[in-house]
Amino acid sequence: MFSFITGIVKETEKNYITLENNGIGFQIFVANPFSFPLEEEKKVYIYPYIKEDEFSLYGFNTIEEKEMFLKLISVKGVGPKLALPMFSLGSVSGIMDAIERENILYLTKFPKVGEKVARQIILDLKGKLVKNEEMVSTGLEEVVEALESLGYKTSDIKKILPKVNPSLKVEEQIKEALKLLLK
């Protein structure tokens, strides 16, 4: 699967950019196309959306935006075309804060997001978005993400994280963390 594409921005249109990489122009739907300067090399984090009758690429400036987008489209009734415009008017931290505080008014300011959809977003995502600042500041972000993807609880990860040696390679840190979690 694709994670990102690095290339030269060749076109910016109303809701997408064309990124050239090795002679191939990728049409990538983005929240703010004009924030991508023409003729500059840019790394765009992408999400390929594949359906029976559609293959589209959705792009983001940061990995955090992509992760938030993936969480938003996991909500019932929220697809890529509804989630992407949220990043043109709001930031990742603003969206996260609105969900955690159950701020329906903030969420309904986005195009096509009504009260029902806003409530569903809050219901599905509240409590699942906030990264523990303590865990992120340790420099072990990749370890935390790997352990979370394996299904370990944040509270369990938080307990063993101080015992993981931050000077080890990431793979070794994960192995060490898994040993600690299995004790």
N, C-alpha and C positions, 0 to 999 in steps of 0.2 A: 504494500500500500504506500501511497505517497505521504510524505511528511512536510516537505517544503520544496520550492523551486527557486533557484537563483537565476536571474536573467536581467535583461535590459527592458525597461518599460517602454513599449513602442506606441501604445495608444491609451488614452483615457476617455472613456465614454460615461454616460449618465450613471450606470450602475456596475460597470466592469472595467478592467484593464486588460491589455494584451501584453503578456510578458514573453519576450523572445529568449529561447534557450537552445543553443546549437541549431539554429535555423528553423526551429519550430515555434510558432506563436500560440501560447496558451491563453485562452479567454478565461479570466478569473473574475468571478463576481466578488466585489468588495464593498464595504460600507461607505468608505470615503475615497472614491477613485482619484480625486484631484489631490489627495495627500501623497500620491506616488508621482514624483517628478519624472517627466519624460526624459528619455535617453540616459537615465541613471540606472546603475546596477542595483538591484533590490532583491532581498531574500524575502519571499512570501510564504508563510506557513499556510498550507492548504488542506482542505477537506474535500475529498471527492464524493459527490452525492450521486449515487447510481440507483436508478429505478428502471423499471421495464421499458419506459419510453424516454428516459432522460439520463444524460451523463453530464454533470456540471461540476465545476471546480469553484469552491468558495475560499477566499483568501483573507489572511489576517497579518497585521504588522508584527504581532507578538504571539508567543505560544500561549500566554495567558488568555488572550482574546479567543484563540482557537479552542482552548479548554472550556471556556465559559460558553461558547457557541455550542459545543458538543453537549454540554449539560442542558442548555436551553432546548435543543432539538430532541432531547430525550423526554421532554415533557409532552404529555398527551395534548394534541391540538396545536403544537408548535413545530413548524417545519423550517427549513433553511430560509425560505423567502420571508418568513415572519421574524426569525431570529436575527438575520444579518442587519437589517436597518436599525436594530437597537444599538448597534455600535457606532452608528453615525451621529446619534444624539446623546448617547450616554457612554460612560467609561465602564470598564470591568468592575472597578471598585464601587462605582455608583450603583450599578445593577445589583451587585452582591449585597450592598448595604440596604437597598430597597427591599430585596427578598428577605433578608434577615430581620428587618424592622417591620415587615408586612406593609410596606408603603405602596398601596394599590394606586394611589394618585400618580406617583412617579412612573410606575410601570405602564399605566394607561396613556401616558404622553407619547408612547411609541406608536408608529403607524400600525393599524390593524390589531392592536392589543386592546381588547375590551376588558371590562371588569371580570368576566368569567375566565378568560385566558389568564389574566393577572393572578386571580385566586388560584388557578391550577398551577401556575409557575411557583407561587409561594408554597402551596401544599406539597409539591413534589421536590422542591430544592432547599427549603428552609432547613438550616442546620447541616447541610451537606457541602457548603461552599467555602466557608471560612477556613483558611489554612492557619494553623497554629503558628503565630509569629515566632515562638520559641523554636519550633522545628525548622522553619525556613531559615532562620538566622544562623543555624549551626553549620551551614554549608553542605548539608546532607539532603538537599532537595530531591535528587535523583533516587536516593535510597528510600525516602519517604514515599515517593510516587510508585516505585517498584513494589514496596510492601503493601501499599493501598491497592494496587492493581491485583495483588495476590489475595486480597480479601481480608487483610489484617485491619483491626480497628485502630482508629487514630489514638485512642487512649492507651492501647497496648504499645503502639509504636513510640509514643511520647515517653513511656516508662523506660524503654531500653536504649533510646537514642543517645543519651549522655555516655553510655558505655561503649559506643561504636567509635573506633579510632578514625578521626577525620583525615589522617595523613595517608590512609590506604587508598588503593584504586577503588573505583566505584563497585566493581564486581566483588572485590574482597570485602568491602563494607556491607554489601547485601548479604553475602554468606555469613559474616559475623553477626549481623542483625537477625538473620533467620535462626542461627544457633541460639541466640539469646531469647528469641521469641518461643522457641521450642522447649526451653527449660521450664 
